[in-house]
Amino acid sequence: MIALARKYRPKRFSDLLVQDHVAAALRGAVAGARVAHGYLFAGPRGVGKTTAARILAMALNCERRGSGTAGEPCGECDSCTRVWNGAVNLDVVELDAASNRGVDDARDLRERAMYAASGEGRHKVYIVDEAHMLTREAWNALLKILEEPPPRVVFVPTPSSIACGTWSAPRGSPQTTRRCT
């Protein structure tokens, strides 16, 4: 028996509720082949960060991408069902950073990102769920690959919180800048 939350979870951008602006931007990027090398889906638990990341991964690797609504995954092809069910998929890797938060896990992810996607026109998508749990050393290990990834590689970190610190300007200057780390 499947849990209700999984049974009724959105499988297309058009099914995302209250996230129309996000769905429209992602659908447009996929339809126009203007996909960035990274997307940061941040927000509190339960808003659909990981779901949106999975839908993006399905749309980028959908075998029937050209049919139907532009930029939407079909949700029925082998690639889409593998992503949705969490089955083994060479092109979509979901990393639970709450459990795999160390520098060795980050180095392993960095090494795997160097391999090409399994087919022409496909993307390697790395969903880093609970990305705020990664250690500072793990982020440092990922920094270069996040800044300059290989072609057709997309990183989607989904932190539940983003730690921000405040930096105060030198004395006499009224400016204060917020910096996220």
C-alpha positions in Angstrom: 0.0 0.0 0.0 1.3 3.4 -1.0 1.2 6.4 1.4 -1.4 9.1 0.6 1.3 11.7 0.4 3.2 9.7 -2.3 0.0 8.7 -4.1 -1.2 12.3 -4.7 2.2 14.0 -5.1 2.4 16.1 -8.3 4.1 14.5 -11.3 4.0 17.4 -13.7 4.8 21.1 -13.4 1.2 21.9 -14.0 0.2 19.9 -10.9 2.3 22.0 -8.5 0.1 24.0 -6.2 0.9 27.6 -5.1 4.2 27.3 -7.0 3.0 28.6 -10.4 5.9 31.0 -10.9 8.4 28.2 -10.2 6.6 25.8 -12.5 6.4 28.3 -15.3 10.1 29.2 -15.1 11.2 25.5 -15.0 8.8 24.5 -17.8 10.0 27.4 -19.9 13.7 26.5 -19.3 13.2 22.9 -20.3 11.0 23.7 -23.4 13.5 26.3 -24.6 16.6 24.2 -23.9 17.9 27.0 -21.6 18.5 24.8 -18.6 21.0 26.2 -16.0 23.7 24.0 -14.4 22.1 24.5 -11.0 18.9 25.3 -9.2 18.5 26.0 -5.5 15.1 25.0 -4.1 15.0 26.3 -0.6 12.2 26.5 1.9 10.6 24.9 4.9 9.7 21.3 5.0 6.6 20.3 3.0 6.6 23.0 0.3 7.6 20.6 -2.5 11.3 21.2 -3.0 12.2 17.6 -3.6 9.0 17.0 -5.6 9.9 20.0 -7.9 13.4 18.6 -8.3 12.1 15.2 -9.3 9.7 16.8 -11.8 12.6 18.8 -13.3 14.7 15.6 -13.5 11.8 13.8 -15.2 11.3 16.7 -17.7 15.0 16.8 -18.6 15.2 13.1 -19.3 11.7 12.3 -20.5 11.7 10.0 -23.6 8.5 11.7 -24.9 9.6 15.3 -24.1 8.5 16.7 -27.5 4.9 15.4 -27.3 2.2 17.1 -25.3 2.8 20.3 -23.4 6.2 21.8 -24.0 8.5 21.4 -21.1 6.3 18.9 -19.2 7.4 15.3 -18.5 4.9 12.7 -19.7 5.1 10.8 -16.4 4.6 7.5 -18.1 7.7 6.6 -20.0 10.4 4.3 -18.5 12.6 7.2 -17.6 9.9 9.1 -15.8 8.6 6.1 -13.9 12.2 5.2 -12.8 12.7 8.8 -11.4 9.3 8.8 -9.7 9.6 5.4 -8.1 13.2 6.0 -7.0 14.4 3.0 -9.1 18.0 2.7 -10.3 18.5 5.4 -12.9 21.9 6.2 -14.4 21.0 9.8 -15.1 19.2 10.9 -11.9 21.0 10.6 -8.6 19.2 11.6 -5.4 21.6 12.0 -2.4 20.2 12.3 1.1 22.6 14.7 2.6 21.2 14.1 6.1 22.8 10.6 6.0 25.6 11.2 3.5 27.0 14.5 4.7 30.7 14.0 4.9 33.6 15.0 2.6 34.0 11.4 1.3 30.4 11.4 0.1 30.9 14.8 -1.6 34.0 13.5 -3.3 32.2 10.5 -4.5 29.4 12.7 -5.9 32.1 14.9 -7.6 33.7 11.9 -9.3 30.3 10.5 -10.5 29.4 13.9 -12.0 32.3 13.6 -14.4 30.6 10.8 -16.3 28.3 11.7 -19.3 24.6 11.0 -19.4 23.4 7.7 -20.6 22.0 8.9 -23.9 22.0 11.8 -26.4 19.8 14.7 -25.3 19.7 13.5 -21.7 21.0 15.3 -18.6 22.7 14.0 -15.4 20.7 15.4 -12.5 22.0 15.4 -9.0 19.3 16.1 -6.3 21.0 16.9 -3.0 18.1 16.5 -0.5 18.5 18.2 2.9 21.6 20.0 1.5 21.9 22.2 4.6 23.1 19.1 6.5 26.4 18.9 4.4 29.5 19.7 6.4 31.6 22.7 5.5 34.3 20.4 4.2 31.8 18.6 2.0 30.7 21.9 0.5 34.3 22.8 -0.1 34.8 19.5 -1.9 31.8 20.2 -4.2 32.6 23.9 -4.9 34.5 23.5 -8.1 32.1 21.0 -9.7 29.1 23.2 -8.7 30.7 26.3 -10.2 31.9 24.6 -13.4 30.1 21.4 -14.0 30.5 19.2 -17.1 28.1 19.8 -20.0 24.5 18.5 -19.4 25.0 18.1 -15.6 22.4 19.8 -13.4 22.7 20.1 -9.6 19.6 20.7 -7.5 20.3 21.2 -3.8 17.1 21.3 -1.6 18.0 22.7 1.8 15.2 23.2 4.4 17.1 26.2 5.8 19.9 28.5 4.6 22.2 29.7 7.3 22.8 33.4 7.0 25.3 35.5 8.9 25.5 39.2 9.2 28.7 41.1 8.2 29.0 44.7 9.5 30.9 47.2 7.6 33.9 49.0 9.2 33.2 51.6 11.8 31.6 54.8 10.6 29.9 53.1 7.7 26.1 52.5 8.2 26.0 49.6 5.8 25.3 46.0 7.0 25.3 43.2 4.5 23.7 39.8 4.8 25.8 36.9 3.5 24.5 33.3 3.1 27.0 30.5 3.6 
